[in-house]
Amino acid sequence: MEPESGTSTSRNPSQLSWVNLSRNLLLAYQSFGVVYGDLSTSPLYVFTSTFKGKLQNHHDEETIFGTFSLIFWTLTLIPLLKYVFILLSADDNGEGGTFALYSLLCRHAKFNLLPNQQAADEELSSYKYGPSSQAIASSPLKRFLEKHKRLRTALLVVVLFGACMVIGDGVLTPAISVLASVSGLKVTEKKLTDGELVLLACVILVGLFALQHCGTHKVAVMFAPIVIIWLVSIFSIGVYNTIHWNPKIVRAISPYYIIKFFSRTGKEGWVSLGGILLCITGTEAMFADLGHFTASSIRLAFAFVIYPCLVVQYMGQAAFLSKNLDSVDNGFYDSIPDPVFWPVFIIATLAAIVGSQAVITATFSIIKQCHALGCFPRVKVVHTSKHIYGQIYIPEINWILMILTLAITIGFQDTTIIGNAYGLACMTVMFITTFLMTLVAIFVWQKSVLIAVVFLLFFWVIEGVYLSAAFIKVPQGGWVPLVLSFIFMIVMYVWHYGTRRKYSYDLHNKVSLKWLLGLGPSLGIVRVPGIGLIYTELATGIPAIFSHFVTNLPAFHQVLVFVCVKSVPVPYVSPEERFLIGRVCPRPYRMYRCIVRYGYKDIQRDDGDFENHLIQSIAEFIQMEAVQPQFSSSEASSSLDGRMAVISSRNYDYASSLIVSEQEDIGVDISIPSSRSATLQSLQSVYDDETPQVRRRRVRFQLPENTGMDPDVREELLDLIQAKEAGVAYIMGHSYVKARKSSSFLKKLVIDIGYSFLRKNCRGPAVALNIPHISLIEVGMIYYV
């Protein structure tokens, strides 16, 4: 046996490397359809946008050579060097994007501003991702940033501004990509007018947004081949044009031609950089969509396919334009040989739709992540793929994006003006990403400040030059992403401010534990059968809603569970670590706390098992408490509210806790002991008949015949099972937030008008948390903040 095992281990490394390579190659193939649609369609409009404006006075071979040289080095330094070789290594548990960088910083340098964080969150396995932060505990820069809350707030504002610019990309990418692809019809024999082209683009855009609810995965199989066919097409055309028109263009790879370009064109050449930077639009998607692939697969796809195809295409287009100076206004389509014009036109249109699809999906993810940070109103999030986790659809945002995209397409009707806006949005996001990456290098990778500053200055100089050229074009369309970002920033600020003030009110108006203990196990009221799930944003303490409810209706459920659903600064929380269970007050009170933790990319699914997971978790906690002394304490202890244990929502040891049996829920089972009256039972059966789609399997719990179980534990578990059989009620606060009379005019404006408007027009908390409407009890409260 031993020699055999030795032989197998000697084969393992090569086998593993082959499996790993084949997996990365498959993922690289899939990434073409999701990541590179936008970047690969840039040749449609880069030369046209560059030569519009004052550079029209320099239509000569030398200028076109210089333009290609600039495009080549821009593609080499930013997507290849910065993103592929450096940024793809700065992932957060495999996730990328500005929020991943911010999340890493929050965990390693305590920049987090989420209000209800606990020490227990730091025990999450995904929280510990990356190097230990112990080594830089004494860093003066770290201490300085942690000490000043305004600096941490400024960092969040920078991240949110970047997020708003990505949302701007979601509006502008479909407009410019689709309009540029259909502009090929201008050069056909039946030349379409601008109005007809805009109408055709609008029809395609409406269809694109209307199909979003299906999800990318439905057509993902055809997406990758479309982009690959497109890349093969532009590579072949590039090779043909280079050889046929001007092979000397190869010399323009030398940076010497960039120096000649600026010496000839001066300020006009600098302004034209606003068009050249469009060759790298869509680069951010490589990092933002990292979670669906691997860093190796994205590196393989870009370095060996995307980069050479784009360079050869731009080279061929420049070779064609150097000999056909009059074709600059429609360089891409004019450079296509006549026999293949129509096939390339069709594949260009399809590739533009694919590129737009990816950016729209990324916008949905950004909105979801902003909500997880408490910076965006509640929206309906639909998970559209069983296979690709994280692909989501947000109906409200989809239709808002569609209206804005159509407005920009109809309003501007010109890819150059839209390109000015698009370039500014993309370069701003890259500028912010470079800044965040520098902080990650210092605080997470623990590199020296000198190395980080060299990285920052090198890329900020390059990106700053492009950004300055983009800002020059603010009057010619560049104002669009700034206005969109301003509107979204106001929405985010108002929501974040209102939410923090409301949380602060809850924190300062908690019910005293001494008062609760003084009432005794009955709480001085009638304890009716059933479980009451009291939703609160507080991770510790008893919310004011509880005393408000008891004051107005002196009856409460036999078992009470305070449920806090909160976000933690990690992308995903594994189901095994999702539930934190603790006890509030001594055992006879039958009061518990459950904290449900989600990461910023987690999706709360309506799987109908939440109640069952909760009951199993509490039962597991009751038994754990009996055998592990650290969870038990004297009943007089004032620290009873605070002892929490992570209870897995999977792999329960059912033999030691509860026996679970399942049956189809087809109405009220009369054999089940229930506290409901005959009237309530008949109402329930009528409701079930009218709404068959909400029927779910009923899970029954029973105690095992275990004579060795502690009598107190057994009694508590029996009470829990009986309460579950009697029914579960969800109790939530229906709050009205108002500014105090003594507040300033600005605060009244933000709270009474802005925050109130957003609360009334966003999804209710019960809808966002998938709470069954028939079991919901809402308690009205007014918050004077």
N, C-alpha and C positions, 0 to 999 in steps of 0.2 A: 504493500500500500504506500509506503513512504516514497519509493522512487517515482511512483506515478504522480503523487502530489507535487513532488519537486519539479517534474516535467511540466505540469500544468501551470505552476507559478512562473516558470521561465517563459511560457508563451503569453502570460497575461498582459505584460506591458504593451506588446505589439498589438494584441487583440483589442485592448482597451483604447489604444491610440487610433486604431482603424475605426472602431465603433464611434469614437468621439469625432473623428474627422468626417465620417459619413453623416453623422447627426448635424454637424455644423454646415456641411454642404447642403443638406436638405433645408435647414433653416435659412441659409443664405439665399437659396432659390425662392423660398416663401417671402423673404424680406423685400424682394423686388416689387411685389405688388402692394406692400404696405408702406415701406419706408421711402422708396426712391422715385415714386411717381412724380412728385413735385420737382425734385432736383433734376431729373432726367428730361423734363419738358422745358427747362429754361432756354435752350437754344432757339425756341420759337420766337423769343422777343428780346434777347440781350443786345444784339447788334442794332436792331431797330431803335430801342430805347437809348442806346449810347450815342447814336449819331443824330438824334433829334435835338433841336436847339442850336446853340452856337457852334457846335462841332461840324455843322453842315458846311462851314467855310473851309474845312480841312479834309475834303473827300479826295484823298490821294493814297497811294500805295504805302508810303512810310507810316502814315497815321493808322492805317488798318493793321499793319504789322505790329505797331506799338500796342494797339488795342488787344490783339490776340496775345501778346506777351503779358500784358496785365491780367487777362483772363486766366492764362496758364498759371501764373504765379499766385494768383488769388485762390484758385482751386487747389494748388499744392500746399500753400501755407495754412489756410483756414480749415477746409474739410479734412484734408489728408493729415497734416501735422497736428493741428490743435484737437480736432474731434476724434479721428481714428486712432492716433497714437497716444494721446494724453487723456482726453475727457472720457472716453469709453471705459477707462479704468476706475473712474470715480462713481461707481454705482452704489446704490443703497439696496442691499439684498437682491441684486439683479435688476433693480429699477433705475431708470435714468430721468433726465429732465431737471429743470430748475428746482422743482419741489423736492426731488431726491437729494440734491445738494443742500438745500435748506434743512431738510430732515436730518441729514448727517451732522450738520452744524449744531442743530438743536440738541442732539444727543451727546455730542462730544464737548460742547462749550456752553451748554445751558442757556441758549438764546431763546428758548421756547416761551411763547406767550399764551399757550392754551391754559385756561384757568384751573381745571380740576385734575391736574396730574398728581400721581402718587409715587412713592418710592417703589411700590410693587410693580409699576410699569417698567422699571429698569431691569427687572428680572426676566422680561420677555426675551426669548432666544434671538429674535430678529433685532432687538434693541442693542444687543452686544456686537452687532456686525461691525467689522472694521477694527483697527488697532485700538488698544486700551487707551483711555484718556488720562490714566494715572500719571504718565510720564510728563504731561504738560500741565499738571495741576497747579504748578507755581508760576506759570507763564504770566508776566506782567500784562501783556496785551489781552490775554484771556480774562484776567481779573478785571481789567479796565472795562472791557465790553460787557461783562456780566454785571458789573456794578451799576452801569448807567442804563436805565430802562429805555430812555429816549433813543439810544443807539440801537438797542434791540428792536424797538418799534420802527426805526428808520430802515433796518435790515428787512423787516417784514414788508414795509411799504415798497422797497426796491423789488422784492420777490413778486409782490402782487402787481406791480407795474409791468414787470416782465410777463406775468400771466395775462394781463390785459392786452399786451402787444401780441401774444399768441392767439388770443381771441380775435384780435384784428386780422391776423393771418388767416383765420378761419373764414373771415368775411371776404378778404381780398384775393386769396388763392383761387377759389372757384371762378371769380370774376375774370381775373387776368388769364388763367389757363384756358378756359373755355373760349373766351373772346379771341385770344391769340390763335387757337387751333382752327376756329371757323374763319379767321381772316384770310385763310388760303383761298377761299372762294373769290377773293378780289382779283386774283391773277388768272382765273379760268376764262374761257371764251365768253360764258354768260356771266359777266361781272355783276355781282350783287352790290346794291347800294349799302351804305353804312347802316341805314335804318333796318334793312332786311337782315343784315348780319347780326345786329343787336337783338332783333326779334327771335332769330334762330338760337342765339346764345341763351336768351331768357327761357325759351322752351326747354333746352337741355338742362339748364340750372334748376328749373322747377321739377323736372323729372328726377334729377340727382337728389334733391332734398326730400322729395316725396318717397324715395326708395330707402331713406336712412333707417326707417323702422325695421326693415328686414335684417339689418346688420351686415357688416362687411363679410362675415363668414359665408353668407349665402352665395356670394359671387367671387370669393377669394380664390377659388380654383382657377378661374379665368383671368384674374388680375395679374398674377405673376407672368403668365405667357404673353399677355398684352405688352407689358413693360419690356420683357426680353425681346419680343419682335421689334418693338420701337427702338431699343438700343442697338440691335443688329442693323436695323434700317439706317439709323443716323451714323453709325460707324462706317457702313459700306458707302454711304453717300459722301462722308467725310474723306475717305480714302480716294474715291473716284475724283472728287473735286480738287484734292491736293495734287494728285498726279496729272489731271487733265488741264487745270488752270494755271497753277503756279507752285511748283515743288519748292521754290526758294523760301516759302513760308516757314519751313522747318527751322530756318535760322532764327526766326522770331522768338524761339524758346529762350534765347539769351536775354538776360535782364538789361543788356545794353540798349535794346529797343525801347524799353520803358523810359530810360533817360532821354533818348531822342524824342520820344512821344511828348514828354512834358516840356522839353526845350523848344519844340515847335508850336505846341498848342497853349502852353502857359495856363492861365486861369480857366480858359475854356475846357482844357483837358481835365483839370481838377473837377469842374462841375460835371463833366461826363462820367465821372466815377459813380455817380448815382445810378447810371444805367449798367455799368460793368458789374457792380455788386449783385445784380440780379442773377449772375451765373452761379451764386452760392445759396440762393433762396431754397429753402427746403432742407438745408444741411442740419438744422436743429432737430429734425425728425429722426436722424440717426441716433441721437442721444435720448430724445424723448420716448421713442418706441422701443428702447432697449429691453423693457420688461417682457415683450412678446418673443424675443429672440435671445441670442447670446452675443457677447462682445466679439468673440471670434468670428461668428457667422457674418456680422455686419462689416467687420474688417475685411474678410475675404471678399464679400460682394462688392465693396467699394473699391478696394485696392486693385482687384484683378478684372473687374468688369466695368463698373460705373465710371471710374476715373479715366481709364484709357478711352472708352467710348466717347465721353464728353470732350476730352482733349482733341481727339481726332476729328470730331464733328466741328468744333470751333475752328480748328485748323483748316478744314476743308471749306467752311463757310467764309473764313477770312481770305483764303486763296481765290475763291470765286469772286468775292467783292473787290479784291485788289485789281481784277481785270474787268469788272462790271460795276463801275462806281455808281451808276444810276439806279442800281437795284437795292441800295442800302435801306430804303424804306420798307422793303419786304424781303429781306435777305434770305431767310430760311426757305420759303416756298419758291422763290426764284432760282435758288441753287439746286433744286431737285430736278433731275433729268426728266423730260416729258413722259417717257414710257411708264415710270413708276409713280407719277404724281398722285393719282387717285388712291392707290393702296396706302401711300404714306400719309395722305390727308386723313383717311379714315382711321388709321392706327394712331395718328397724332391726336385726333379728337377723343378717341377711347383712352389714350394715355393721360390726357388732360383731366378726364373724368376720374380716373384712378387716383391721380395725384390729389385732386380736390377731396376725394373720399377720405383719404388718409388724414388730411389736415382737419377735416370736420370731426372725425372720430377723436383726434388729439384734443380738439377744443372741448368736446364733451368731458374728457378725462380731466382737463384743467379746471373746468367748472366744478366737477366732483371733488377735486382736491382742495379748491378754495372753500367749498362748503365744509370739508373736514377740518379746516383751520378756523371755522366759525366766521368766515368772511364772505359768505354768499347765502342768499335766502334758500330755503328748502325747495328742491325741485324733484320731480319724479325721475328716478333712475331705473332704466330697463336694461337688464343684462341680455345681450342679443346672441351670445355664442356659448354653446355647451363645451366647446373644445378650447377656445382661446379666452382665458380668464382676463377680464378687464375691458373687453369690448362692450361698450355701453351706448345707450341711446337716450337722450333727454328731449322729450317732445317740445317743451316750451322754448328751449334754447335753439332747437332745430329750426322752428318757424321764425324766430327772431333773426337768426343768421340768414335765412332765405330772403326775408324782406330787405335786410340791409344789403345783401349781395345784389339783389335785383335793382335796388335803388342806385347802387354804385355803377352797375353795368349800364343802366339806362341814363344815369346822370352824366357820366364821363364819356362813354362810347369810344374810349381810346386806350389802348394798352399802355401807351407811354405815360399818361397821367396816372393810371392805376398803378403802373410800375413804380412811379415816384413814391406813392403811398406804401406800396408793398416792400420796397427796398428799405425804407425808413423803419418799418415794423420789424423786419427780419434782423437788420443790423443792430437795433436797440436790444433785442433779445440776446444776440451774440455778445454784445458789450456787457450786459448784466451777467451772463453765464461765465464770462472770463473773470469778472470780479468775485463771484461766488466760488469759482474753482480755485482762486488764489487763497481764499479763506479756508477752503477744504484742505489745500496743500499744507497750510500752517497748522490747523487745529486737528485734522483727522489723520493726514499722512505724516504729520510731525516733521515736515521738511523745514529747513532754515528759512527765516524771513527773507534773506537775501535771494535765495533761489525763487521763492514765490514772487518777490517784487520784480525780478528779471522776467519771469513768465508774464506777469501783469503788464509791465511796460512794453514788452515786445509785441504782444497781441493788441494792447490798447492803442499803440501808435498806429498799427495797420488799420484796425477797426475804427479808430478815431478819425482817420483821414476819410474813410468811406462814410462814416456817420455825418461828418461835417458837410460832405458833398450832398448827402441825402437831405440834411436840414436846409440847405440852400433852396431845395425844391418844395419847401413847405407851402408856399403860395400856389404852386402848380400841382396840387393834389396831395402833397405830403402831410397836409393838415388832417386828412381823414383818420389815420390810426391814432393821432394825438387826441382828436375829439372823441373817438370811440373809447380810447383808454380812459379819458377823463370821465366819461359817463359811467363806465364800469367801475372805476375807482371810487366814485361817489357812492354808487350802490354798495360796494364792498365796505367802505368806511362806515356808512350809516348803519348797515346791518351789524358789523363788528362792534361798533360803539354801543348800539342798543342792546345787543346780546350781552356784552360785558357789564353794562349797567344793571340789567335784569339779574344776572348771576350774582353781582355784588349785593343787590337787595336781598336775594335768597340767602346769601352767606351771612348777612348781618341780622337776619330775622329768623334764624333757626330756632326750633323748639328746644327748650332746655331739657336735657336728659334727666336732671334731678326732678323736674316737674312730672316727667313721664313715669319715672320710678315711683314717685309719690302716689300716683293713681292706682298702683297695684296691677296684677296680671290682667284684670278685666278692663283696665284703663278707665274705670268708673262709668262705663257705658255697656250697652248690650253687645256681645260678641256673637254675630250670626254665622252659621255654617258657610264655608266657602273660602277662597283665597282672594285677597285684594292685592293687586300689583300696583303700587303707587309710583308713578314715573316722576323722577326729579333729575335735575342737572347736578345736584350735589353728590359728591363721592363720599362725604362724611356728614353726619348730623341728620336731624329730622327736619324736613322742609316745612315752611309755614303753611303750605296747602293742607297738611295733615290736621293741624289744630283748627284750621278754617273749616274743614269738612266736619270734624267732630263737633264743633260749636254749633253748626247749622243742622246736623243730622246725627243725633247721639246714638249711633250704631255703627259697628265696624266688623270686618270679617274675622273669622276664627284664626286665620293665618294671614299675617301681613308681610309683604316683601317690598322693600324700597328698591326700585330698579333704576339704575343710572346707566344710560347708553352714552358712551363717550368715545372720542377719537384719541389715538395716541400717535406720536410722531414716528411711526414705522409704516412701510407700505402695506404689509399684511400681518394679521395676527392669526396664528394657526388655531383651528377649532379646539385643540387640546388646551390652549391657554386663554381662550376667550372669556370664560366665566371666573370672576372673583366672588366668592361667597363668604359672608360673615354674619355674625349675630348682632342684633340690636336689643339691648336689655337682657335680663336673665332668661333662662330656659322657659319658665311657665308663661312668659309673655307671648311666645310663638311669633316673634318678630325677627325678620332676617333682612340682610342687604345683599343685593346682587348687582355687581358692576359688569356690564357687557362691553368689551373693548373691541374697537375696530380700527384698522389702519387706514391711511389716507387713500388707498386704492381698493380697500375692501368694499364689497357690495352687500347690503343687508337684503337677503333674499327672503321672500315670503314662502317658506317651505312648510309652515304649519307645525313645526316641531319645537318651536321656542318654549311653549308651556311645558312640554314633556322633558326637554333638556333641563329646564329650570328646576322642576320637581326632582329629577334624578340628581342634579347637582346639590340641591339642598339636603336630600337624603344622604348623599355621600359625605357632605360636610358634617351632618349630625353624627354619623358613625366615626368619622375622622376625629372629631372633637372628643369623643368618648375614649379613644385609644391613644391620642397624642396629647400629652399634657400641655404643650405650648398653646393649644387652642382653647383649653378650659381655664377658667379663672373663678375666683370667688364671686358670688353673685352681688356682693356689695361693691365690687370694683367699679370705679368710674371710667375705666378704660374699656368697657364692654363694647362700645361702638368704635371699632377700629381694627379688630383682629380679623384679617381676611386670609382666605386660602384659595389657591388656584385649584379649581375642580375641572377635570377634563370633561368635555361634552361627548367624548367617544370612549370606547373601550372600557365601559363600566364593568366592574366585577359584580354582575347582577346577583350572583349567588350570595354575596355578602350583604347586599343592600335590598333591592326590590326585585320582585319577579314581574316581568313585563309581558302582557299579553295584548294582542291587537285584534280589533274587529272593525268591520265597516260601520261607520256612523250613519245609520239610516233613520234618524229620528230619535226620539227619547225612549230609552229602554226602561220600561216600567219596573223591571226586576232590580234595577239599580237603585239603592236607597238615595233619595233626593229630597232636598229641602224645598224644592219648588212646589208651588200649589198646582192644582189641576188646571187652573186658568193659564198659568205660566207655561205648563207643559203643552197645552193645546196651542198656545201662541208660538212656541218653539217649533212644534211639528208643522204648523202652517207656514212659518218662515222657511223651514227646510224644504217643504214641497214647492214653494215659489222660487227658491233659489238653490236648485240642485247643485250648481257649480261650486258652492262653498262647502259642500259635504266633505268631511275628511275622515281618515281612519281614527277611531277612538282607541286610545291606549289606556289599558287598565293596569293599575299597580296593585301588587299584593305583597305582604310580608312573608318571607320564607319561614318554615317551621324550624326556627333556630332557638333552642332552649337556652343556649349560652348567652343570648343577647341581654344587655343591661335593661331592666324593667323600665327605667326612665326613657332610655333611647327608644325602646319598643313603643312606648306610649306616645312619644313625640312623632315617630314615624307613622303610627296609626292615625293620629290627628291630621298629619299631612295628607295621607291617602284619602281620608274621609272628606277633608276640605277640597281636594281636587275633584272628587266625585260630585260634590255639591255645586261645583262650578267656579269659574275664574272670572273676576271682574278687573277691568283695567281702569285705573283712576288717574286722570291727568288734570293739570291746571289749565283753565281757559283764561289766559291772562290778558289784561289790558294795561299797556305800559304808557304812563303819562309823566311828563316833566313836572317837577314841583313848581308851585306858584312863584317861588323866589328865584327860579332858574333864569338864566340869561335868555335873550331873544333867540340867539343862535341855537342854544340847547333845545328850546321849545320847538324851533323849526325842525331840527334833526329828529327829535323823539316823537313829537305830536303829529307831525306831517310825514316826514320821510320814513321813519321806522314803522309808524302805524300803517302807512300805505303798503310797504313791502310785506308786512305781516298779514295784511288782509288779502293780498294778491298772490302769495306764495302757497305752497302746499302746507296743509295743517300738519302738526307734529304726529297726529295719529295716523295719517296717510303715509308720511315718510317712514314711520316705524312699523308699518304693516299691522296695525292693531285692528282686530275685527270690530266693525262698527256696532254690532249687536251687543257686545260686551263692554262698551265704553261708557264711563261715567266722567263727565267734565265738571270741574269745580271752578266757578268764576272767581277771579281775584283781580284787584287793581293794584298795580305797582307804581308808586310815586318815586321816581328815581331822580 
